[in-house]
Amino acid sequence: MKSELRIRHKRFSLFHWRFTLKRTATMGTHPRVGPHTFS
């Protein structure tokens, strides 16, 4: 059950990171938003 929750969280994090990256690319480069934030 714990592993399942971790996998689900991992999948959500990846989706959120992709969404943020896409939004950042649309708005323009932002110094506080980047891959290092979602490491």
BAVOVO-779101 format. One record per atom (N, C-alpha, C, O, CB): residue in one letter; x, y, z; residue number from 1. Coordinates in pm, whole numbers, plus 50000, padded with zeros to 5 digits. Glycine has a CB too. Layout:
N
+------+-------+-------+-------+-----+
: rest :     u :     v :     w :  nr :
+------+-------+-------+-------+-----+
:    A :     X :     Y :     Z : NUM :
...
+------+-------+-------+-------+-----+
//
This chain:
39
+------+-------+-------+-------+-----+
: rest :     u :     v :     w :  nr :
+------+-------+-------+-------+-----+
:    M : 50084 : 49879 : 50000 :   1 :
:    M : 50000 : 50000 : 50000 :   1 :
:    M : 50087 : 50125 : 50000 :   1 :
:    M : 50057 : 50222 : 49931 :   1 :
:    M : 49906 : 50001 : 50122 :   1 :
:    K : 50194 : 50120 : 50079 :   2 :
:    K : 50283 : 50236 : 50082 :   2 :
:    K : 50350 : 50257 : 49947 :   2 :
:    K : 50361 : 50370 : 49898 :   2 :
:    K : 50390 : 50218 : 50192 :   2 :
:    S : 50396 : 50147 : 49887 :   3 :
:    S : 50463 : 50157 : 49757 :   3 :
:    S : 50367 : 50211 : 49652 :   3 :
:    S : 50406 : 50289 : 49565 :   3 :
:    S : 50518 : 50019 : 49714 :   3 :
:    E : 50239 : 50169 : 49660 :   4 :
:    E : 50140 : 50215 : 49563 :   4 :
:    E : 50122 : 50366 : 49575 :   4 :
:    E : 50110 : 50437 : 49475 :   4 :
:    E : 50005 : 50142 : 49583 :   4 :
:    L : 50119 : 50415 : 49697 :   5 :
:    L : 50103 : 50558 : 49722 :   5 :
:    L : 50223 : 50635 : 49667 :   5 :
:    L : 50208 : 50743 : 49610 :   5 :
:    L : 50084 : 50586 : 49873 :   5 :
:    R : 50341 : 50578 : 49686 :   6 :
:    R : 50463 : 50643 : 49636 :   6 :
:    R : 50462 : 50652 : 49484 :   6 :
:    R : 50498 : 50755 : 49427 :   6 :
:    R : 50588 : 50567 : 49682 :   6 :
:    I : 50419 : 50544 : 49419 :   7 :
:    I : 50414 : 50543 : 49273 :   7 :
:    I : 50313 : 50646 : 49225 :   7 :
:    I : 50339 : 50718 : 49128 :   7 :
:    I : 50378 : 50401 : 49220 :   7 :
:    R : 50200 : 50653 : 49291 :   8 :
:    R : 50096 : 50749 : 49252 :   8 :
:    R : 50148 : 50890 : 49270 :   8 :
:    R : 50126 : 50976 : 49185 :   8 :
:    R : 49967 : 50728 : 49335 :   8 :
:    H : 50218 : 50915 : 49380 :   9 :
:    H : 50275 : 51048 : 49406 :   9 :
:    H : 50382 : 51082 : 49303 :   9 :
:    H : 50393 : 51196 : 49259 :   9 :
:    H : 50334 : 51054 : 49547 :   9 :
:    K : 50459 : 50981 : 49265 :  10 :
:    K : 50565 : 51001 : 49167 :  10 :
:    K : 50503 : 51041 : 49033 :  10 :
:    K : 50550 : 51132 : 48965 :  10 :
:    K : 50651 : 50874 : 49151 :  10 :
:    R : 50395 : 50971 : 48996 :  11 :
:    R : 50329 : 50999 : 48870 :  11 :
:    R : 50269 : 51139 : 48872 :  11 :
:    R : 50279 : 51212 : 48773 :  11 :
:    R : 50219 : 50894 : 48843 :  11 :
:    F : 50210 : 51177 : 48982 :  12 :
:    F : 50151 : 51310 : 48995 :  12 :
:    F : 50258 : 51417 : 48989 :  12 :
:    F : 50239 : 51521 : 48926 :  12 :
:    F : 50072 : 51321 : 49126 :  12 :
:    S : 50370 : 51391 : 49054 :  13 :
:    S : 50480 : 51489 : 49055 :  13 :
:    S : 50532 : 51511 : 48914 :  13 :
:    S : 50561 : 51624 : 48874 :  13 :
:    S : 50594 : 51442 : 49147 :  13 :
:    L : 50544 : 51401 : 48838 :  14 :
:    L : 50593 : 51411 : 48701 :  14 :
:    L : 50496 : 51493 : 48617 :  14 :
:    L : 50537 : 51577 : 48537 :  14 :
:    L : 50612 : 51270 : 48640 :  14 :
:    F : 50367 : 51466 : 48635 :  15 :
:    F : 50265 : 51540 : 48560 :  15 :
:    F : 50269 : 51688 : 48598 :  15 :
:    F : 50262 : 51775 : 48512 :  15 :
:    F : 50125 : 51482 : 48586 :  15 :
:    H : 50280 : 51716 : 48728 :  16 :
:    H : 50284 : 51854 : 48775 :  16 :
:    H : 50408 : 51926 : 48724 :  16 :
:    H : 50402 : 52044 : 48689 :  16 :
:    H : 50281 : 51858 : 48929 :  16 :
:    W : 50522 : 51854 : 48719 :  17 :
:    W : 50647 : 51912 : 48671 :  17 :
:    W : 50634 : 51946 : 48522 :  17 :
:    W : 50679 : 52052 : 48479 :  17 :
:    W : 50765 : 51816 : 48694 :  17 :
:    R : 50574 : 51857 : 48446 :  18 :
:    R : 50557 : 51881 : 48302 :  18 :
:    R : 50464 : 52000 : 48280 :  18 :
:    R : 50488 : 52083 : 48193 :  18 :
:    R : 50501 : 51755 : 48231 :  18 :
:    F : 50358 : 52007 : 48360 :  19 :
:    F : 50262 : 52116 : 48347 :  19 :
:    F : 50329 : 52250 : 48379 :  19 :
:    F : 50310 : 52349 : 48309 :  19 :
:    F : 50140 : 52094 : 48439 :  19 :
:    T : 50407 : 52250 : 48487 :  20 :
:    T : 50475 : 52373 : 48528 :  20 :
:    T : 50578 : 52414 : 48423 :  20 :
:    T : 50593 : 52532 : 48393 :  20 :
:    T : 50543 : 52354 : 48664 :  20 :
:    L : 50648 : 52315 : 48369 :  21 :
:    L : 50749 : 52344 : 48268 :  21 :
:    L : 50684 : 52404 : 48144 :  21 :
:    L : 50736 : 52498 : 48084 :  21 :
:    L : 50828 : 52217 : 48231 :  21 :
:    K : 50569 : 52348 : 48106 :  22 :
:    K : 50497 : 52398 : 47989 :  22 :
:    K : 50449 : 52540 : 48014 :  22 :
:    K : 50461 : 52627 : 47928 :  22 :
:    K : 50377 : 52306 : 47954 :  22 :
:    R : 50394 : 52564 : 48133 :  23 :
:    R : 50344 : 52697 : 48167 :  23 :
:    R : 50459 : 52797 : 48172 :  23 :
:    R : 50445 : 52911 : 48129 :  23 :
:    R : 50270 : 52693 : 48302 :  23 :
:    T : 50572 : 52753 : 48225 :  24 :
:    T : 50688 : 52842 : 48233 :  24 :
:    T : 50737 : 52878 : 48094 :  24 :
:    T : 50775 : 52992 : 48068 :  24 :
:    T : 50801 : 52776 : 48314 :  24 :
:    A : 50736 : 52779 : 48005 :  25 :
:    A : 50781 : 52804 : 47867 :  25 :
:    A : 50688 : 52903 : 47798 :  25 :
:    A : 50732 : 52984 : 47716 :  25 :
:    A : 50788 : 52671 : 47787 :  25 :
:    T : 50560 : 52897 : 47831 :  26 :
:    T : 50462 : 52986 : 47769 :  26 :
:    T : 50477 : 53129 : 47824 :  26 :
:    T : 50475 : 53226 : 47749 :  26 :
:    T : 50319 : 52935 : 47793 :  26 :
:    M : 50493 : 53140 : 47955 :  27 :
:    M : 50504 : 53271 : 48019 :  27 :
:    M : 50642 : 53331 : 47997 :  27 :
:    M : 50657 : 53453 : 47988 :  27 :
:    M : 50474 : 53260 : 48168 :  27 :
:    G : 50742 : 53246 : 47988 :  28 :
:    G : 50879 : 53294 : 47979 :  28 :
:    G : 50962 : 53237 : 48091 :  28 :
:    G : 50908 : 53184 : 48188 :  28 :
:    G : 50883 : 53448 : 47981 :  28 :
:    T : 51091 : 53248 : 48080 :  29 :
:    T : 51179 : 53190 : 48182 :  29 :
:    T : 51162 : 53261 : 48315 :  29 :
:    T : 51161 : 53384 : 48323 :  29 :
:    T : 51325 : 53196 : 48137 :  29 :
:    H : 51150 : 53181 : 48421 :  30 :
:    H : 51136 : 53236 : 48555 :  30 :
:    H : 51246 : 53176 : 48643 :  30 :
:    H : 51260 : 53054 : 48647 :  30 :
:    H : 50994 : 53206 : 48615 :  30 :
:    P : 51323 : 53258 : 48711 :  31 :
:    P : 51438 : 53209 : 48789 :  31 :
:    P : 51398 : 53117 : 48903 :  31 :
:    P : 51476 : 53029 : 48941 :  31 :
:    P : 51515 : 53326 : 48845 :  31 :
:    R : 51277 : 53135 : 48960 :  32 :
:    R : 51238 : 53054 : 49075 :  32 :
:    R : 51166 : 52926 : 49034 :  32 :
:    R : 51139 : 52841 : 49119 :  32 :
:    R : 51150 : 53134 : 49168 :  32 :
:    V : 51134 : 52913 : 48907 :  33 :
:    V : 51064 : 52794 : 48861 :  33 :
:    V : 51154 : 52715 : 48767 :  33 :
:    V : 51196 : 52766 : 48663 :  33 :
:    V : 50931 : 52832 : 48790 :  33 :
:    G : 51184 : 52592 : 48804 :  34 :
:    G : 51270 : 52510 : 48721 :  34 :
:    G : 51277 : 52368 : 48771 :  34 :
:    G : 51219 : 52335 : 48875 :  34 :
:    G : 51409 : 52569 : 48714 :  34 :
:    P : 51349 : 52281 : 48700 :  35 :
:    P : 51361 : 52141 : 48738 :  35 :
:    P : 51417 : 52121 : 48878 :  35 :
:    P : 51381 : 52025 : 48946 :  35 :
:    P : 51448 : 52069 : 48640 :  35 :
:    H : 51503 : 52212 : 48922 :  36 :
:    H : 51565 : 52198 : 49054 :  36 :
:    H : 51462 : 52212 : 49165 :  36 :
:    H : 51483 : 52163 : 49276 :  36 :
:    H : 51676 : 52301 : 49072 :  36 :
:    T : 51349 : 52278 : 49136 :  37 :
:    T : 51245 : 52297 : 49237 :  37 :
:    T : 51172 : 52168 : 49264 :  37 :
:    T : 51127 : 52144 : 49377 :  37 :
:    T : 51146 : 52404 : 49193 :  37 :
:    F : 51159 : 52082 : 49161 :  38 :
:    F : 51083 : 51958 : 49177 :  38 :
:    F : 51175 : 51837 : 49177 :  38 :
:    F : 51138 : 51730 : 49128 :  38 :
:    F : 50980 : 51945 : 49066 :  38 :
:    S : 51294 : 51853 : 49232 :  39 :
:    S : 51388 : 51742 : 49233 :  39 :
:    S : 51347 : 51638 : 49337 :  39 :
:    S : 51415 : 51537 : 49353 :  39 :
:    S : 51531 : 51792 : 49261 :  39 :
+------+-------+-------+-------+-----+
//
